[in-house]
Amino acid sequence: MKSNKQRRTELRELRQKRQEKHKAKAIALEQDKVRKNMPANAVRCNPEALAPSSSYYTVLPFVDRGYYIDLPFQCVDCQKQEIWTAAQQQWWYEVAKGNVLSFAVRCRACRHMERDRKIEARRIHLEGVAKKLAMTSTIPE
Ligand SMILES: [Zn+2]
């Protein structure tokens, strides 16, 4: 003979198990839906791998959708039409931890030119700083 308390505990455990099963089923169904709607070259999005952001109130399309899709954009420097591929987006947001609100603005060629320009600008700047330091340190007291 089981006590009422034992029976209640048993029932609660059963209910919990049932709810967990339902939840798992719902998640699997949702994932299946996402998979079925994914275009051929889409890449699944893992929200947990994204860089932390303060913009929690912004609905990110790739998180909402569950996957990245190829996106066309125009290079800000040469105006060329380019495609930011789903795979590149996943790398940028999840591996490089790029800002979740950032978006591709330059084509590959212009991006490399911009990087070289920045490196050169930094070199010239540091040279100038070194020169200034050398000048001030030789001023007699
Ligand atoms: Zn360009």
Residues whose N, C-alpha, C, O or C-beta is under 5 A from the ligand:
A	BS01	ZN	C75 D77 C78 Q79 K80 C107 C110
